Amino acid sequence: MSDNKMLARIAALLRQAEGTDNAHEAEAFMAAAQRLATATSIDLAVARSHSASRTAAQVPTQRTITIGEPGTRGLRTYVQLFAGIAAANDVRCDVASNSTFVYAYGFPEDIDTSHALYASLVVQMVRACDAYLATGAHRPTPTITARLNFQLAFGARVGQRLAHARDEAKQEAANDRKTAPGTALALRNKEVELRDHYRQASQARGTWRAASASAGYSSAARRAGDRAARQARLGASPELPGARARLPR
């Protein structure tokens, strides 16, 4: 399946997620979207393993993903959200020291998927956080502290949900007796190729962390962010066809 066809099918799943008020149905559609993305990525990895030559679209690449403007509060929480989504889709990230952008390393289809999921989920994260803060339930915790903690918890939970769906898809592929041997080898080769590309291209120094000691801690906001992420739906499908455009700030 081509990258464009995969994104179109994911868009159809997202429309279904957006069309239901049932959190369990939305969860099912979200998981299905991630499993589809993983299955497509596996198929492409197998296809590459049988290709005698490679095009530019069939090798790992690097893209710069803009997260926000310098000085914007809470950019680390946006980066964490993107990084969690990227990790579930075999994409590695280097983060700018001020969190205004990330370098994404991976195969084109995997970066496209990460980009599309982020474009939807970042809107949901901010919207859910605004709704929580409007209730006043975070008081007397400062608003910025509550926002940072809410969004950190949201991003962490979303990453876990997508990773679980990815693992299910990979297990299904591994259980397919007809294709399992070739699939395992293709995925291993893909992992090695991406690792080698990252080592050659990355100039990162040090370790990036989403949280900082100065941000403060709010257990109530963390719980609220975690609950919101458990119920999050993947966003409106019109965002998907533009997956190669700059991410929203």
C-alpha positions in Angstrom: 0.0 0.0 0.0 1.4 3.4 -0.9 1.9 6.2 1.6 -1.0 8.2 0.2 -3.4 5.3 0.3 -2.4 4.5 3.9 -3.1 8.1 4.9 -6.5 8.0 3.1 -7.5 4.9 5.0 -6.3 6.3 8.3 -8.4 9.4 7.5 -11.5 7.2 7.1 -10.8 5.7 10.5 -10.4 9.2 12.0 -13.8 10.3 10.5 -15.4 7.4 12.3 -13.6 8.3 15.6 -14.8 11.9 15.2 -18.3 10.8 14.5 -18.9 8.9 17.8 -19.5 10.2 21.3 -18.6 6.8 22.7 -15.1 6.9 24.2 -14.6 3.2 23.8 -15.5 3.3 20.1 -13.2 6.3 19.7 -10.4 4.3 21.4 -11.0 1.4 19.0 -10.8 3.5 16.0 -7.6 5.2 17.3 -6.0 1.8 17.9 -7.1 0.7 14.4 -5.5 3.7 12.8 -2.2 3.0 14.6 -2.3 -0.7 13.7 -3.0 0.1 10.1 0.0 2.5 10.1 2.2 -0.2 11.6 1.0 -2.9 9.2 1.7 -0.6 6.2 5.1 0.2 7.5 5.8 -3.5 7.9 4.6 -4.2 4.3 6.8 -1.5 3.0 9.8 -2.8 4.9 9.3 -6.2 3.4 8.9 -4.7 0.0 12.2 -2.8 0.4 14.0 -6.0 1.4 13.1 -7.5 -1.9 14.1 -4.4 -4.0 17.3 -4.5 -5.9 17.6 -0.7 -5.9 16.3 2.1 -3.8 14.7 5.4 -4.6 14.9 8.5 -2.4 11.5 7.6 -1.0 12.8 4.2 0.1 15.6 5.2 2.4 15.7 6.9 5.8 15.5 10.7 5.8 15.6 13.6 8.1 13.0 16.4 8.4 12.8 19.5 10.6 9.5 19.7 12.4 8.7 23.2 13.8 6.9 23.1 17.2 6.6 26.7 18.1 8.1 30.2 18.5 11.0 30.9 20.8 9.8 31.9 24.3 6.5 30.2 24.1 5.6 28.5 27.4 5.2 24.8 27.5 6.9 23.8 24.2 8.5 20.8 26.0 5.0 19.3 26.4 4.4 19.6 22.6 7.7 18.0 21.9 7.0 15.2 24.3 3.7 14.5 22.5 5.4 14.4 19.1 8.2 12.3 20.5 5.8 9.7 21.9 3.9 9.5 18.7 7.2 9.2 16.7 8.5 6.5 19.0 5.4 4.4 18.3 6.1 4.8 14.5 9.8 4.0 14.4 10.9 7.6 14.1 13.8 9.0 16.2 14.0 12.6 17.3 16.6 15.2 18.2 15.2 18.2 20.0 16.4 21.8 19.9 17.7 23.2 23.2 14.7 25.6 23.3 12.2 23.0 22.1 11.1 25.1 19.1 11.8 22.3 16.7 12.8 18.7 16.4 14.8 16.8 13.8 12.8 13.6 12.9 14.8 10.7 11.5 12.9 7.8 9.8 11.4 6.4 6.7 9.1 8.8 4.9 5.9 6.9 5.5 6.7 6.7 9.3 7.4 10.5 9.5 4.2 11.2 7.6 2.2 9.1 10.0 3.7 10.7 13.0 3.1 14.1 11.5 -0.6 13.3 10.9 -1.3 11.9 14.3 0.5 14.9 16.0 -1.5 17.4 14.0 -4.7 15.9 15.4 -3.7 15.1 18.9 -2.0 18.4 19.7 -5.2 20.3 19.1 -7.1 17.8 21.3 -4.5 18.2 24.1 -4.7 22.0 24.2 -8.5 21.9 23.9 -8.8 19.4 26.8 -6.4 21.3 28.9 -8.2 24.6 28.4 -11.5 22.9 29.4 -9.9 21.6 32.5 -8.4 24.9 33.5 -11.8 26.6 32.9 -13.4 24.5 35.6 -11.0 26.0 38.2 -10.3 22.5 39.5 -6.6 23.1 39.4 -6.7 25.9 42.0 -4.7 26.9 44.1 -2.0 25.5 41.8 -0.8 28.2 39.4 -2.4 27.9 35.9 0.9 27.5 34.1 2.0 24.7 36.5 -1.3 23.0 36.0 -1.1 23.3 32.2 2.4 21.9 32.0 1.5 18.9 34.2 -1.8 18.2 32.4 -0.1 18.3 29.0 2.9 16.2 30.1 0.5 13.5 31.4 -1.6 13.7 28.2 1.5 13.2 26.0 2.8 10.3 28.1 -0.5 8.4 28.0 -1.0 9.0 24.2 2.5 7.5 23.6 1.6 4.5 25.7 -1.7 3.9 23.8 -0.1 4.2 20.4 2.8 1.9 21.4 0.3 -0.7 22.6 -1.5 -0.6 19.3 1.8 -0.8 17.4 2.9 -3.9 19.4 -0.4 -5.6 18.7 0.1 -5.1 14.9 3.6 -6.4 15.1 2.5 -9.4 17.0 -0.2 -10.1 14.4 2.5 -10.0 11.7 4.8 -12.3 13.7 2.0 -14.8 14.1 1.4 -15.0 10.4 3.2 -18.3 9.6 3.3 -17.5 5.9 5.1 -14.2 6.2 6.7 -14.2 9.7 10.2 -15.2 8.8 10.6 -12.6 6.0 8.8 -10.0 8.1 11.1 -10.5 11.1 14.2 -10.1 8.9 12.8 -7.1 7.1 12.0 -5.3 10.4 15.5 -6.1 11.8 17.1 -4.7 8.6 14.9 -1.6 8.9 15.9 -1.1 12.5 19.6 -1.4 11.6 19.3 0.9 8.6 17.5 3.6 10.7 20.1 3.2 13.5 23.0 3.6 11.1 21.3 6.6 9.4 20.7 8.3 12.8 24.3 7.8 13.9 25.6 9.3 10.7 23.1 12.2 10.5 22.5 13.2 14.2 24.7 15.8 15.8 22.8 15.7 19.1 24.6 16.3 22.3 23.2 15.4 25.7 19.8 14.1 26.7 16.5 16.0 26.3 13.9 15.9 29.1 10.3 17.0 28.9 10.0 18.0 32.5 12.2 20.5 34.5 12.5 21.2 38.2 11.3 24.7 37.8 8.0 23.6 36.2 6.5 22.5 39.6 4.3 19.5 40.1 0.5 19.0 40.3 -0.8 15.5 40.8 -4.4 16.6 40.1 -3.5 18.1 36.8 -1.5 15.0 35.9 -4.5 12.8 36.6 -6.7 15.1 34.6 -4.3 15.0 31.7 -4.1 11.2 31.8 -7.9 10.9 31.8 -8.2 13.2 28.8 -5.5 11.3 26.9 -7.3 8.0 27.6 -10.4 9.5 25.9 -8.6 11.3 23.1 -9.7 10.7 19.6 -7.6 11.2 16.5 -8.4 14.5 14.9 -10.3 15.7 11.9 -9.4 14.0 8.7 -8.8 17.2 6.7 -5.5 17.6 8.5 -4.2 14.3 7.1 -3.8 15.1 3.4 -1.5 17.9 4.3 0.8 15.7 6.3 3.9 17.0 4.6 3.2 20.6 5.6 4.5 22.4 8.6 3.0 21.3 11.9 0.7 23.8 13.7 2.4 26.0 16.1 
